[in-house]
Amino acid sequence: MRIPFTLQRLDHVVLRVRNIAAMQAFYCDVLGCTVERRQDDIGLLQLRAGDSLIDLVDVAGELGRQGGATPGAEGHNMDHLCVQALPFDRAAIEAHLRAHGVELGEFGSRYGALGQGPSQYLFDPEGNRVELKGPPAG
């Protein structure tokens, strides 16, 4: 049977978070997202990340309580999210992240949606691993 649709891009990622203000500051002030929509009555903050959204769900809010236990050291709310970062100047990216006190992870060449290319892992204030992905090598 033929699939009646074609996937286009990552639409959104939903993170269950303990401190929505700290997470908003990180994703907006450090990574450059903008606030798209806020629904405080259910504990949802949607951030624009290029063509995609990063949704922050407060674990103490209506939506967050539906997800069970709070994420912590024993279990995360996801493995990682990856966003393309252009231009990809490793030194400039590292300097920017360090200036904001961001914990850096491994740098390497990794495969992504557009092919093999540079990749920098980092961690947001709640320990979620984020990957900044550069363009394909060559």
N, C-alpha and C positions, 0 to 999 in steps of 0.2 A: 504494500500500500504506500502510495506517495505521501510524503509529509506536506501538509497544506500551508506551510509557512517557511520563511527563511530567517534565521536569527541574524540580527544586525550588529548589536553592540551591547555592552553591559548597560542595563537600564538603571539599576540602583543596587546598593548594598545596604542592609539594615544592621546596625550595631546596637546591641543592648548595653547601656552605659550606666555607671553609678553617678558620675558627675557631669551632667550635660553642659554646664557652663565651661568647664575646663576643656571638654571635648570640642565645643564650638570654637573656643579660642584657638585650639591647636589646628583644627581643620581650616578655619578661616584665616587666622593671622599668620600661621606658619606655611600652610599648603596653598592658600589662596582661594578656598571655596567661598561662596557667598550664600547668605540665607535666602532660600527659595520660598519656604512656607513654614509656618509655625502653628501647631495645634496643641496648645498648652493643656486643654481639657483632657486630652488622652495621653499626654507626655511624648509628643512627637515633634522633632525639629528636622526639617529637610534642607540639606545643603546642596547647592549646585556645584558640580565638579566637571566642568566642560560640558559634554553632551549627556552626562550621567548625574545621578543623585546619590548622596550618602545620607541615609536616614539615621538619625540618632533617636533611640527610644529609651526614655528614662525607666530604669528597672522599677522605680517606685510608682510609676504612672500606670494608667489603665492597661495600655498595651504591654508594658514591661512586665507587669505581674503575671501575665498569661504565659510568659516564657520560662517560668520556673525559677530555680536558684540563681542568685546573682553571680555573674562571671567573676572569676578570681584566679589565684595561683594554680588551683587544681584543674581548672578547665576554662578555656576561652570561649568567647561567643562566636569565633570563626578562626580559620587559619591565618589568612591575610587577605587584604584587598590590594589590587594593583591599579595604578593610574599612570597614564602616559605623561611624561614631563618633557616638554620641548621648549627651548633648546636644552640638550643634556650636556651640561658642563660640570663634570664630576667635582672639580675643585670648588666651583661656585656653589653647587648644591650642598656639599659638605660644610662649607663655611657658613652658609645660611642656617642650616639645621643646627650646627654647634652654637651659633649665636643665640638661638632660641632654646638652648639646653636640651635638644632632642637626642635621645639615645639612638646611636647608629648601629645597624646590624651589618651583615656581610655585603660587600660589593662584589659583583661578578657579571658575567655574560650569561643571560638566561633567555629562554625561548618564551615569547609572548604572542599575542594576537597578530602582530605584524612581522614576526620572525625573531631571530636571535639578535640580541643587542644588550647594551649596558643596563645594569639594574642595581639599584641601591635599596637595601632593606633599612627600615627605621621603625621606631615604636612610638605609638601615640601615648597620651598620658595614662591610659588604662591598660597598657601592655599589648594592645593589638598590633600585629605586625603589618606594616604598610610597605608596599613596593613601589618605588618610583621607577618607571621603565622608559628608557630612551629608544630612539629609532633603531631599526635594523642596521647591523654593521654592514659596511660596504656600500 
